[in-house]
Structures are given as C-alpha cells and as structure tokens.
Amino acid sequence: MATDYLLRIITIVVTTFSISALIMPYIIKIAHHIGALDIPRSDQGNRHIHKKVTPKFGGMGIFISFLIGYMLFGVHSVQMNAILIGSFFIILTGVADDIKSLSAKEQLIGQTIAALVIIFYGGMTLSHITAFGFDIQFGILAYPITLFFILGCINIIRLIDGLDGLSGGISSIFFLTIGIISFLQQRFGTLEITLTFIMLGSTLGFLLHNFHPAKTFAGETGATFMGFIIAVISLMGFKGALLTSVLVPLLILAIPILDTLFAIIRRLIKKKPIYEGDKDHMHHQLLKMNFSQRKTVLVVYAINILFSIAAIIYTIKNAKLGIIIYIILFILVVWFILHTSIISDKLEEKTKTLEKKLTKKKSKK
C-alpha cells in the first residue's frame, strides 16, 4: 500500500511540476501583454531589490497547474468545491492587483470573501487546539478565529515575497513537510495529502523560473494563492488526525510568521502604518550582512527546513526532542533580533554597546 501510494505521489509531483514549468514561459508572455509587470521604483523606502522590469504573473501558472492536477488526481467533494470557489476570488483579486494595484482594503475584501466560502460552504473551521496535552475548545469563536487564521496565512506569504525564490521556496518546504507527515501517518487518499503534493509540484515548477535571477515573480496572484492553500490544507488537517496540534503548521511557517510579527512591531515603534513597506525584513537584514540574494534565500530555506525537521520529529518521532529543537531555534531567533535592526535600530545599538562594555571588562581582567 505504502509503495503504491509513493508511486502515486511521485506521479502527482512530476506531472504538476512539468505542467507548471512548461506553462510558465507562456504566462510570462501574457504578463507582458496585459501589463502585469513589476517596475523597480525608489518610493516606499526604496524596498525593491531587483533592477529590471520583471513579469509578476507567475501565480497564474501555479494556479493553472493546480487546476489540471486536481482534474487528473483529485476527487469531487463539497470541500473541494469550496476550495475552487475560494481560489477564484483569491485569483481574481490577485490578478486585478498585479495589473493595476488595489488598495489594502480592496485586497482584504477579496481575501475575506474567499475565507468565508471556506468557513461556511466548506465547513472548515479551527474549532479547537490540541497541544502539549491540553485541548482548548473555541465554540462560537471558531468562526472569527478561522477567518483570522486564513487571512494570516495569506498575508504572511505575501509579505515575505521580497526576494527571488523566497515565497515559492518557503511554500514548497511547507507542502513537502506536511506531505512527509501525512505519508508517515499513512493518510493515504485524503484530500489534504492530494492537494499538498499537487501544490508541491506546482510551486517547484514555478521556482524553476523564479529562483535568482528570476524570469518571473509570483505576484499578488501567486503569493496570496499559495498562502490560501496553505491555510486550507492546515484546516483540513485540524479536522482530522493529520496534525497533533495547531502549533505544527504554524511552526513550519515560523520564519514568515516571525518576519511579519517583527514588521508589525517595527512599524508600530516607528509610528508608521503596518501595511507600509520597508527594507528591514529578515531577508533585508541578511543582505546587509553582505550575503548575496541567492545566499540569503538559501539561508532562509535552511532555517525553515530546521523548523520543518523539528515539526516532523515532534509529530512523528519524539515530542520532547522536537520541543528541545524548537527552543534552540527560538534562542537563535532572539540572538538575531538583538544583533540586527529587524525590530529597532536602537535595540541593535544597545546590544553592540553592551557587548563592547563586556569585552572591555574581560580584557581588563
């Protein structure tokens, strides 16, 4: 059974990867034709890294590959209907923004409609949290909590999409990790595992054209769609026995979640709107350390993979060992906060000043 299903998984990933990779050059041509282009500019804190005009319609290639993958390998259900309808609103909003930028409010409206379709038509809600032996039931609060969860997943992927290969790579790592956990737990034939591997192939095919130097970007269409499907797959896992707690998918996404949290805190400290872009994200901090774009992305991948390994160990093998790895990783995150301006320039300066004082005291001894 396991061997047969492994062959099916390989078939799904190879098929969707091939479709995504082959269709992307045509998507790039369409992007030029309709004006879905990312033009480097110096406003909003000069946050653009790329120097040349780049198509930003790659998400449409991911979506088309996803649709074909579902038609070939998926099974009809009410949940799948909800996912397809919700995806339509996400793609429609993303395409409109990629061609002619929408306001934050207009984007949020489209995302909210998609989330409500999942909650009320698809019947997928985050009704409780089971973690470390505790079970917390949300009751009626499950609806707003689920809405917040879906919108959060959509926007953490959107916000981290700042370097070639970053959002697609992090999403691919998520899909691969959930896929491994599903396979080891023998969740064969479920909708979530099928969608997981369809998305893995689709995002990897996109990465072939998106890794530095990128021929195309995911755009709002791609980033929000990947985040939307990540939320949906996570919710389907919560309803069944796929994941042991809400923490597992969240910790797989630790890097984009933390980066978003730091951005909100940073902008509140500076008294700026939380939706205003800047160049102080995690990947920008690594670039300031003289890492190249390619190396910066690979470093973020490596850190994300460590969180994913911890998730697999926590879920499948040894919960205590998984927790220990998480603690070590978060200690490293604290070190990173203190030694960079990811939250505050003043915090970085204070850390350096304190270290200099400690060094002087040691030298005197």
Salt bridges, closest charged atoms under 4 A:
ASP38 OD1 - HIS48 NE2 3.57
ASP38 OD1 - HIS50 NE2 3.09
ASP43 OD1 - ARG41 NE 3.00
ASP135 OD1 - HIS128 ND1 3.03
ASP164 OD2 - HIS212 ND1 2.85
GLU192 OE2 - ARG187 NH2 2.45
GLU220 OE1 - ARG158 NE 3.86
ASP259 OD2 - HIS281 ND1 2.85
ASP278 OD2 - ARG266 NE 3.04
ASP278 OD2 - ARG267 NE 3.09
ASP278 OD1 - HIS281 NE2 3.80
ASP280 OD2 - LYS270 NZ 3.30
ASP280 OD1 - LYS288 NZ 2.89
GLU348 OE2 - LYS352 NZ 3.33
GLU355 OE2 - HIS339 NE2 2.44
